[in-house]
Amino acid sequence: MRDAVGRRKRVWRWAVAGWVLAVTVGGGLTLWLQDDTHPPEPHVWQNADPGTP
């Protein structure tokens, strides 16, 4: 009986650890992919007036 309880606790811990890992990886991928969708910023300041050098 005690062996079954210990096994159940182990399975529960693995399930929780897998869920935490999946949430962490999913959140990280979301942030990473969200960063990639923004347009790149200019490398230098651009003049608002095209006639000014």
Contacts in CASP RR format, 6 or more apart in sequence:
PFRMAT RR
TARGET T0000
AUTHOR 0000-0000-0000
METHOD contacts of the structure
MODEL  1
MRDAVGRRKRVWRWAVAGWVLAVTVGGGLTLWLQDDTHPPEPHVWQNADP
GTP
47 53 0 8 1.000
END
